[in-house]
Amino acid sequence: MIAFLRGQPVSTGADCVILDVTGIGYRVFVPTSVIAALAGQNSEVTLHTYLHVREDAMQLYGFLQEEDLGVFASLIQVSGIGPKVALAVLSSMTASSFIQAVLHEQVDILTQVPGVGKKTGQRAIIELKDKFAKMNAGREMALPGISTGSPGGMDDALQALIALGYSPVEARRALGKISPAENGPLKLEDIVKMALKELGRF
């Protein structure tokens, strides 16, 4: 199994990147966040990869963070979820946001992902909740520095951004890039301002 690839991005497509590794071009399927991060990249990057083998094809899936790879590997073990749907999940939200949605049984968030219906979302929660809970025992699953249980939490910020006209995918991607607060939980208005700043970079 190919654990990772380190090379120069040559080009990007709608759902993949071509990575030049010592003269060999690897087509790696990636989330949209990776495509955005690698667009115009002129230096070497490392992608943590998963090799998916079928009878008629061998496909590489890549991620900038190991946590994303771990969530992808867990997702494709869920009945009814294949690599394309798992990739759609990680294109729609960050790995930590997905884990949080599973732990809090937020089916409505999962069903906003293309290809994930209510039954599939419920199945993902049933099959992954205990696994994620054990993996992250004692670890805060919310976005760093943001209290999701308070009025200034991620959920409120997400709804605020959607109300401003941004899609759930855009809003979650922006929230996922917010840096940890150094002086305690951020206020709602601060989260929204920081997210809007990130959205201006997309």
C-alpha positions as CSV (number, residue, x, y, z in Angstrom):
1,M,0.0,0.0,0.0
2,I,1.2,3.5,-0.8
3,A,1.2,5.5,2.4
4,F,2.1,8.8,1.0
5,L,3.4,10.7,-2.1
6,R,5.8,13.6,-2.1
7,G,6.1,15.6,-5.3
8,Q,5.3,18.6,-7.4
9,P,1.7,19.3,-8.4
10,V,1.6,19.5,-12.2
11,S,-2.1,20.2,-12.7
12,T,-5.5,20.0,-10.9
13,G,-8.9,18.9,-12.1
14,A,-12.4,19.0,-10.7
15,D,-11.7,16.1,-8.3
16,C,-8.0,15.2,-8.7
17,V,-4.4,16.4,-8.9
18,I,-1.5,15.2,-11.0
19,L,1.5,14.8,-8.8
20,D,5.0,14.5,-10.4
21,V,7.0,12.2,-8.2
22,T,10.5,11.8,-9.6
23,G,9.3,12.0,-13.2
24,I,6.2,9.8,-12.7
25,G,2.8,11.5,-12.8
26,Y,0.3,10.1,-10.3
27,R,-3.4,10.9,-10.6
28,V,-4.7,11.4,-7.1
29,F,-8.3,12.0,-6.3
30,V,-8.6,14.7,-3.5
31,P,-11.2,16.8,-1.7
32,T,-12.0,20.2,-3.2
33,S,-10.1,21.8,-0.3
34,V,-6.9,20.1,-1.4
35,I,-7.4,21.3,-5.0
36,A,-7.9,24.9,-3.7
37,A,-4.7,24.6,-1.6
38,L,-2.6,23.2,-4.4
39,A,-3.7,25.5,-7.2
40,G,-0.7,27.4,-8.3
41,Q,1.6,25.5,-5.9
42,N,5.2,25.6,-7.0
43,S,6.8,23.6,-4.3
44,E,6.7,19.9,-3.3
45,V,3.8,18.7,-1.2
46,T,3.1,15.5,0.7
47,L,-0.2,13.7,0.3
48,H,-1.2,11.0,2.7
49,T,-2.8,8.4,0.4
50,Y,-5.2,5.5,0.3
51,L,-5.0,3.0,-2.6
52,H,-8.5,1.7,-3.5
53,V,-8.4,-1.5,-5.4
54,R,-11.3,-2.7,-7.6
55,E,-11.5,-5.5,-10.1
56,D,-11.3,-3.0,-13.0
57,A,-9.2,-0.2,-11.5
58,M,-6.7,1.0,-8.9
59,Q,-7.3,4.5,-7.7
60,L,-5.3,6.7,-5.3
61,Y,-7.0,9.1,-2.9
62,G,-4.9,11.8,-1.2
63,F,-5.2,14.2,1.7
64,L,-3.0,16.9,3.2
65,Q,-3.8,15.8,6.8
66,E,-3.6,12.3,8.3
67,E,-6.8,13.0,10.1
68,D,-8.6,13.4,6.8
69,L,-7.1,10.1,5.6
70,G,-8.3,8.4,8.8
71,V,-11.9,9.7,8.4
72,F,-11.9,8.7,4.7
73,A,-10.7,5.1,5.6
74,S,-13.4,4.9,8.2
75,L,-16.2,6.2,5.9
76,I,-15.6,3.7,3.2
77,Q,-16.0,0.9,5.8
78,V,-19.6,2.1,6.3
79,S,-22.2,0.0,4.3
80,G,-23.4,2.0,1.3
81,I,-20.5,4.5,1.3
82,G,-17.9,4.3,-1.4
83,P,-14.8,6.4,-2.1
84,K,-16.7,9.0,-4.1
85,V,-19.2,9.7,-1.4
86,A,-16.5,9.7,1.3
87,L,-14.6,12.2,-0.8
88,A,-17.8,14.3,-1.1
89,V,-18.0,14.3,2.7
90,L,-14.5,15.7,3.1
91,S,-15.2,18.2,0.3
92,S,-18.2,19.5,2.2
93,M,-16.7,19.7,5.7
94,T,-13.5,19.3,7.6
95,A,-12.7,16.0,9.2
96,S,-13.2,17.4,12.7
97,S,-16.6,18.8,11.7
98,F,-17.6,15.4,10.4
99,I,-16.5,13.6,13.6
100,Q,-18.4,16.2,15.6
101,A,-21.5,15.7,13.6
102,V,-21.3,11.9,14.1
103,L,-20.6,12.2,17.8
104,H,-23.6,14.6,18.2
105,E,-25.8,12.5,15.9
106,Q,-26.4,15.5,13.6
107,V,-28.0,13.7,10.7
108,D,-29.2,17.0,9.2
109,I,-25.6,18.1,8.7
110,L,-24.6,14.9,7.1
111,T,-27.5,14.8,4.7
112,Q,-26.3,18.2,3.2
113,V,-23.5,16.2,1.6
114,P,-24.3,15.2,-2.0
115,G,-24.9,11.5,-2.1
116,V,-25.7,11.1,1.6
117,G,-29.4,10.5,2.3
118,K,-31.0,10.2,5.7
119,K,-30.6,6.4,5.9
120,T,-26.9,6.7,4.9
121,G,-26.3,9.4,7.4
122,Q,-27.9,7.4,10.2
123,R,-25.9,4.4,9.2
124,A,-22.7,6.4,9.4
125,I,-23.6,7.6,12.9
126,I,-24.4,4.1,14.1
127,E,-21.3,2.5,12.7
128,L,-18.8,5.3,13.5
129,K,-19.9,6.9,16.7
130,D,-18.4,4.5,19.1
131,K,-15.2,4.3,17.1
132,F,-14.8,8.1,17.0
133,A,-15.6,8.3,20.7
134,K,-12.9,5.8,21.6
135,M,-10.3,7.4,19.3
136,N,-11.0,10.9,20.7
137,A,-11.6,10.1,24.4
138,G,-10.8,13.2,26.4
139,R,-10.3,15.3,23.2
140,E,-12.4,18.4,22.4
141,M,-14.0,17.7,19.0
142,A,-15.1,21.2,18.3
143,L,-13.2,23.7,16.3
144,P,-10.2,24.9,18.4
145,G,-11.2,27.8,20.6
146,I,-14.8,27.7,19.6
147,S,-17.5,26.5,22.0
148,T,-20.2,24.8,19.9
149,G,-22.6,24.7,22.9
150,S,-22.7,28.5,23.4
151,P,-24.4,31.2,21.4
152,G,-20.9,32.0,19.9
153,G,-20.5,28.4,18.7
154,M,-19.7,27.0,15.3
155,D,-23.3,26.0,14.6
156,D,-24.5,29.6,15.0
157,A,-21.7,30.9,12.9
158,L,-22.5,28.4,10.2
159,Q,-26.1,29.5,10.1
160,A,-25.1,33.1,10.1
161,L,-22.9,32.6,7.0
162,I,-25.6,30.6,5.2
163,A,-28.0,33.5,5.9
164,L,-25.5,35.8,4.3
165,G,-25.7,33.8,1.1
166,Y,-22.8,31.4,1.4
167,S,-23.3,27.6,0.8
168,P,-22.9,25.1,3.6
169,V,-19.8,23.8,1.9
170,E,-18.2,27.3,1.6
171,A,-19.2,28.2,5.2
172,R,-17.7,25.0,6.7
173,R,-14.5,25.3,4.8
174,A,-14.0,28.9,6.0
175,L,-14.8,27.9,9.6
176,G,-12.3,25.0,9.4
177,K,-9.5,27.5,8.7
178,I,-10.1,29.7,11.7
179,S,-7.1,29.7,14.1
180,P,-7.4,28.7,17.7
181,A,-8.4,31.5,20.1
182,E,-5.6,32.3,22.5
183,N,-7.8,33.9,25.1
184,G,-10.8,31.6,25.5
185,P,-13.8,30.9,23.3
186,L,-14.5,33.4,20.4
187,K,-17.6,35.4,20.3
188,L,-20.1,34.8,17.4
189,E,-19.3,38.1,15.7
190,D,-15.6,37.4,15.9
191,I,-16.1,33.9,14.3
192,V,-18.2,35.3,11.5
193,K,-15.7,38.1,10.8
194,M,-12.8,35.7,10.6
195,A,-14.8,33.3,8.4
196,L,-15.7,36.2,6.0
197,K,-12.1,37.1,5.8
198,E,-11.3,33.5,4.8
199,L,-14.1,33.4,2.3
200,G,-12.6,36.4,0.6
201,R,-9.6,34.3,-0.2
202,F,-11.4,31.5,-2.0
